[in-house]
Amino acid sequence: MKITDVKVWLVEGVKYNWTFLKIYTDKGITGVGEATNWPGSQIVEAAAKELGNRIIGLDPMKIDYIWTKLYRDLNWVGPYGASMCAISGIDMALLDLKGKALGVPVYDLLGGAFRTKIQLYANYWFTHGGHNSVDYASQALEVKAAGFTGLKFDPFAHTNYFYGEDLDTSLSLTKSEQNRAFDVTKAVRQAVGDEMDIMIETHAMLNFKVAINMAKRLAELDISWYEEPAGPENPNTLKALRDRIDPNVSICVGERHYTRHGIRPILERHICDVVMPDITRCGGPSEMKRMATMAEAYNVLIAPHNPNGPLSTLASAQVCATIPNFFKQEFIFKDVPWRDTVITHPLEIVNGNLILSDRPGLGVDLVEEELEKHPGIREARKGFYI
């Protein structure tokens, strides 16, 4: 069997564009994948098309060979970013194709399932009303009513440092902005009760002093993790923050740490309690599985970052099914109405869990005519993507 063609689509999502691709073969077997990243989705789209051309004529069953070849070939233009997003989407599509060829779900290709009911936590649930304590609390109750046992949000968003005309390069917050972030979080905690996991993200947008101060204050609200208190550039900075933050506050990083090579210094320095690889950035399902195995050796949990399209959701869940150190998977709570129409089977969400089927591959195909009804937004969007 040989690869004969790769098609790529840019599709509008709830926050930004999704990047989907489909691999075709001379045997008529196909596989679908997702390479979503943002901003700059058109760069990812171009990378996916370029890599698609590079794999034509190859045997699609040699998944690890193709991954390694593309990684080494593209290293010259940078091993991460758009290059790795394209590799991620191709890896996902190849696993889907192989599963369909063999008649087994992807989780069987990755070692078999510990579970097929994947616990989710909600993000993007706070899209209505104002960004205040009352509206956040009322929308958090919607998440709880839907059966979710965890939710995430950035209480520091919608302040001047995110949306001002001039970026505050000190990444600081006023005392009133810090108080507002605490008050919003406290209101959410009081609304959902003690049993709900509350994950706080910062998008690495706080300076060192503010990040430490807010971690101390939020600790009393029993947050489940404090996400990205510093950027991925220097693990020593993250280590310094870890040493200054209350040990009862778990740290989660990983959405911008690509591949096993990116998380290795984080694990070796014992910086985080949870790693959150993004399957459309980190190298695809094959690489996420390798990252999870590395994390297991350090007793670190995996909670995939997933503010993406439905293929990303399914592929992440396929990996989560196969690992012993799984915690929860991110899920967009309020999504575009066409999320389930662009795939042949809707996502099965029951009481805050994604139920995986035993259908071959990822269990779905792309509906091409539906993809074309929702073309990606081509003009640049201003502002920060939270």
C-alpha positions in Angstrom: 0.0 0.0 0.0 1.3 3.5 -0.9 0.2 7.0 -0.1 -1.2 8.7 -3.2 -2.5 12.1 -1.9 -2.9 14.3 1.1 -5.6 17.0 1.4 -5.7 19.8 3.9 -8.6 22.0 5.1 -8.7 25.1 7.2 -12.0 25.2 9.0 -13.4 27.8 11.3 -13.6 26.8 15.0 -15.0 28.5 18.1 -11.8 30.3 19.0 -9.6 30.0 15.9 -9.2 27.8 12.8 -9.0 24.1 12.9 -6.5 22.4 10.5 -7.7 19.0 9.2 -6.0 16.6 6.8 -6.8 13.4 5.0 -4.4 10.8 3.7 -5.4 8.7 0.6 -3.8 5.4 -0.6 -3.8 3.2 -3.7 -5.9 0.6 -1.8 -8.7 3.1 -1.1 -8.1 3.2 2.6 -7.9 6.7 4.1 -6.9 8.2 7.4 -7.8 11.6 9.0 -5.9 13.9 11.3 -5.8 17.3 12.8 -2.8 19.8 13.0 -4.6 22.7 14.7 -2.5 25.5 16.2 -2.9 29.3 16.5 -2.3 32.1 15.8 -0.8 31.7 12.3 -3.0 28.8 11.3 -2.2 29.5 7.6 1.4 28.7 8.4 0.4 25.3 9.8 -1.8 24.7 6.8 1.1 25.4 4.4 3.4 23.1 6.5 0.8 20.3 6.4 0.6 20.6 2.6 4.4 20.6 2.3 4.7 17.5 4.5 1.8 15.8 2.7 3.7 16.1 -0.5 6.8 14.6 1.1 5.1 11.4 2.2 3.4 10.6 -1.2 4.7 7.2 -2.3 5.6 6.0 1.2 4.1 2.9 3.0 1.5 4.4 5.4 1.9 1.4 7.7 5.4 2.5 8.7 4.3 5.1 11.1 7.3 5.5 13.3 9.6 5.5 10.2 7.6 8.4 8.7 7.5 10.3 12.0 11.3 10.0 12.4 12.0 10.9 8.7 9.8 14.0 8.8 11.3 15.1 12.2 14.8 14.8 10.9 14.1 16.3 7.6 12.2 19.3 9.0 14.8 19.9 11.8 16.6 22.2 9.5 13.7 24.7 9.6 13.0 24.1 13.3 11.9 21.0 15.1 8.9 22.6 16.8 6.0 25.0 15.9 4.4 24.6 12.5 6.7 21.7 11.5 5.7 19.6 14.5 2.0 20.5 14.1 2.1 19.1 10.6 3.9 16.0 11.8 1.3 15.6 14.5 -1.6 15.7 12.1 0.1 13.2 9.7 0.9 10.9 12.6 -2.7 11.0 13.7 -4.0 10.3 10.2 -1.6 7.4 9.7 -2.7 5.8 13.0 -6.3 6.3 11.9 -5.5 4.7 8.5 -3.7 1.8 10.0 -6.5 1.1 12.5 -9.0 1.1 9.7 -6.8 -1.2 7.6 -6.5 -3.7 10.5 -10.1 -3.2 11.8 -9.1 -2.0 15.3 -9.3 1.3 17.2 -6.2 3.4 17.7 -6.1 2.5 21.4 -5.4 -1.1 20.4 -2.5 0.1 18.2 -1.1 1.9 21.2 -1.1 -1.1 23.6 -4.8 -1.6 24.5 -7.2 0.3 26.7 -7.1 0.7 30.5 -10.4 2.6 30.0 -12.8 3.7 27.3 -14.7 6.3 29.4 -12.4 9.3 29.4 -13.0 11.9 32.1 -13.1 15.5 30.8 -12.7 18.9 32.3 -14.4 21.9 30.8 -12.8 25.0 29.3 -14.4 27.8 27.3 -17.5 27.6 29.5 -17.5 31.3 30.4 -18.3 32.9 27.1 -21.6 34.6 28.0 -22.3 37.7 30.2 -19.6 39.9 31.7 -16.3 38.9 33.1 -17.3 39.2 36.7 -17.9 37.0 39.7 -21.7 36.7 39.3 -21.6 35.6 35.6 -18.6 33.3 36.1 -20.3 31.6 39.0 -23.6 31.1 37.2 -21.9 29.6 34.1 -19.7 27.3 36.3 -23.0 25.9 37.6 -23.9 24.9 34.0 -20.7 22.9 33.9 -21.5 21.1 37.1 -25.1 20.4 36.0 -23.7 18.8 32.8 -21.9 16.3 35.0 -18.3 17.6 34.7 -16.1 17.2 37.7 -13.5 19.8 36.6 -13.3 23.2 34.9 -10.5 25.6 33.9 -10.3 29.3 33.3 -7.9 32.3 33.4 -9.1 34.7 36.1 -6.4 37.2 35.0 -7.8 37.6 31.5 -9.8 40.6 30.3 -7.5 43.0 32.1 -5.4 45.8 30.5 -2.4 43.6 30.2 -4.2 41.3 27.8 -6.2 43.8 25.8 -4.6 47.2 26.1 -3.4 48.9 22.9 0.2 48.8 24.3 1.4 45.5 25.7 2.5 45.8 29.3 5.9 44.3 28.9 6.3 44.1 32.7 3.4 41.5 32.7 2.2 43.1 35.9 -1.2 43.5 37.5 -2.5 46.2 39.7 -3.7 45.3 43.2 -7.3 45.7 42.1 -6.8 43.4 39.1 -5.2 40.8 41.5 -8.1 41.1 43.8 -10.6 40.7 41.0 -8.9 37.5 39.9 -9.1 36.1 43.4 -12.7 37.2 43.8 -13.8 35.6 40.5 -12.0 32.3 41.5 -13.6 32.4 45.0 -17.0 32.9 43.5 -16.5 29.9 41.2 -15.4 27.7 44.1 -18.3 28.7 46.2 -20.7 28.0 43.3 -19.4 24.5 42.4 -18.5 23.3 45.9 -15.5 21.5 47.2 -15.6 18.4 45.0 -15.0 20.2 41.7 -11.5 20.4 40.3 -10.6 24.0 39.5 -7.7 24.5 37.2 -6.2 28.0 37.0 -4.3 29.0 33.9 -2.1 32.1 33.6 -0.8 31.7 29.9 2.6 32.6 31.3 1.4 36.3 31.3 2.3 37.1 34.9 5.6 38.4 36.0 7.6 36.5 38.6 6.4 38.5 41.6 2.7 38.5 40.7 2.8 34.8 39.8 4.1 33.9 43.2 1.8 36.2 45.1 -1.3 34.9 43.2 -0.3 31.2 43.7 -0.1 31.9 47.5 -3.6 33.6 47.5 -5.3 31.0 45.3 -3.9 28.1 47.4 -6.6 28.7 50.0 -9.2 27.9 47.4 -7.8 24.4 46.9 -7.1 24.8 43.2 -6.2 21.6 41.4 -3.3 23.1 39.5 -1.6 26.4 38.6 -0.9 26.4 34.9 2.1 27.9 33.1 3.3 30.3 35.8 6.3 30.9 33.5 6.9 30.3 29.8 8.7 27.3 28.3 11.9 29.0 27.4 13.9 28.4 30.5 13.2 25.4 32.9 15.4 27.0 35.5 12.8 29.9 35.8 10.1 27.3 36.3 12.2 25.6 38.9 12.7 28.9 40.7 8.9 29.4 40.7 8.3 25.9 41.9 10.7 26.4 44.8 8.9 29.7 45.8 5.3 28.4 45.4 3.3 26.7 48.1 4.1 22.9 47.7 0.4 22.2 48.1 -0.2 24.0 44.8 0.4 21.7 41.8 2.0 23.1 38.7 0.9 22.1 35.2 2.9 22.8 32.1 3.3 21.3 28.7 1.1 22.9 26.0 4.1 24.6 24.6 6.6 21.9 25.3 6.9 20.0 22.1 7.9 16.2 22.0 9.6 14.1 24.6 12.7 16.2 24.2 10.8 19.3 25.4 9.5 17.8 28.6 12.7 16.0 29.6 14.3 18.9 31.5 10.9 19.6 33.2 10.7 16.0 34.4 14.4 15.8 35.4 14.1 19.0 37.6 10.8 17.7 39.2 9.1 21.0 38.3 5.6 19.9 37.6 2.9 17.5 38.9 0.9 17.4 35.7 2.1 17.5 32.0 -0.4 18.7 29.5 0.8 17.9 26.0 -1.3 19.0 23.0 -1.7 16.2 20.5 -1.8 18.6 17.5 1.5 20.2 18.6 3.5 17.6 20.5 4.0 15.1 17.7 0.7 13.4 17.5 -0.7 10.3 19.3 2.6 8.3 18.8 4.6 11.0 20.5 2.1 11.8 23.2 2.2 8.1 24.2 6.0 8.3 24.5 5.7 11.5 26.6 3.2 9.8 28.9 5.5 6.9 29.4 8.4 9.3 30.3 6.1 11.1 32.7 5.1 7.9 34.4 8.7 7.2 35.3 8.6 10.5 37.3 5.1 9.8 38.8 3.7 12.7 36.8 0.1 12.8 35.6 -1.0 13.5 32.0 -3.9 15.8 31.3 -3.9 16.6 27.5 -4.3 20.2 26.4 -7.2 20.2 23.9 -8.9 23.5 22.9 -9.0 22.1 19.4 -11.3 20.4 16.9 -13.1 17.0 17.2 -10.3 14.9 15.8 -7.9 16.3 18.4 -10.5 15.4 21.1 -10.9 11.8 19.8 -7.2 11.2 19.3 -6.2 12.6 22.7 -8.8 10.3 24.3 -7.4 7.3 22.3 -4.0 7.9 24.0 -5.6 8.6 27.4 -7.3 5.2 27.2 -3.9 3.5 27.1 -1.9 5.1 29.9 -1.9 4.4 33.6 -1.0 8.0 34.6 -4.1 9.7 33.1 -5.9 12.5 35.0 -8.4 14.4 32.9 -8.6 15.7 29.3 -9.5 19.3 28.4 -12.8 19.8 26.5 -14.3 22.9 24.9 -17.7 23.2 26.7 -19.3 25.8 24.3 -18.3 24.9 20.8 -19.4 25.8 17.3 -22.7 24.1 16.2 -20.9 22.3 13.4 -18.4 20.5 15.5 -20.3 17.2 15.2 -21.4 17.7 11.6 -17.8 17.8 10.2 -17.3 14.2 11.4 -19.3 11.1 10.5 -20.2 10.2 14.2 -20.8 12.8 16.9 -18.7 12.9 20.0 -20.5 10.9 22.7 -20.3 13.0 25.9 -22.1 11.5 28.9 -21.9 13.2 32.4 -18.6 14.9 31.6 -17.0 11.8 30.0 -16.1 11.0 26.4 -17.2 7.5 25.6 -14.9 5.9 23.0 -16.3 3.4 20.5 -14.6 0.3 19.3 -14.9 1.5 15.7 -11.6 1.2 13.7 -9.1 4.0 13.8 -10.3 7.2 15.4 -13.8 5.9 14.8 -14.8 8.7 12.4 -14.2 10.1 9.0 -14.3 13.7 7.9 -17.4 15.0 6.0 -15.7 16.9 3.2 -18.8 18.9 2.1 -19.3 20.0 5.7 -15.7 21.2 6.0 -16.1 23.3 2.9 -19.3 25.0 4.4 -17.2 26.5 7.2 -13.9 27.8 5.7 -11.3 29.1 7.9 -11.0 32.8 8.6 -8.1 34.1 6.5 -7.6 37.6 7.9 -5.4 38.0 11.0 -7.3 38.3 14.3 -5.9 40.9 16.8 -5.6 40.3 20.5 -4.6 37.4 22.6 -6.0 33.9 22.2 -7.2 32.6 25.6 
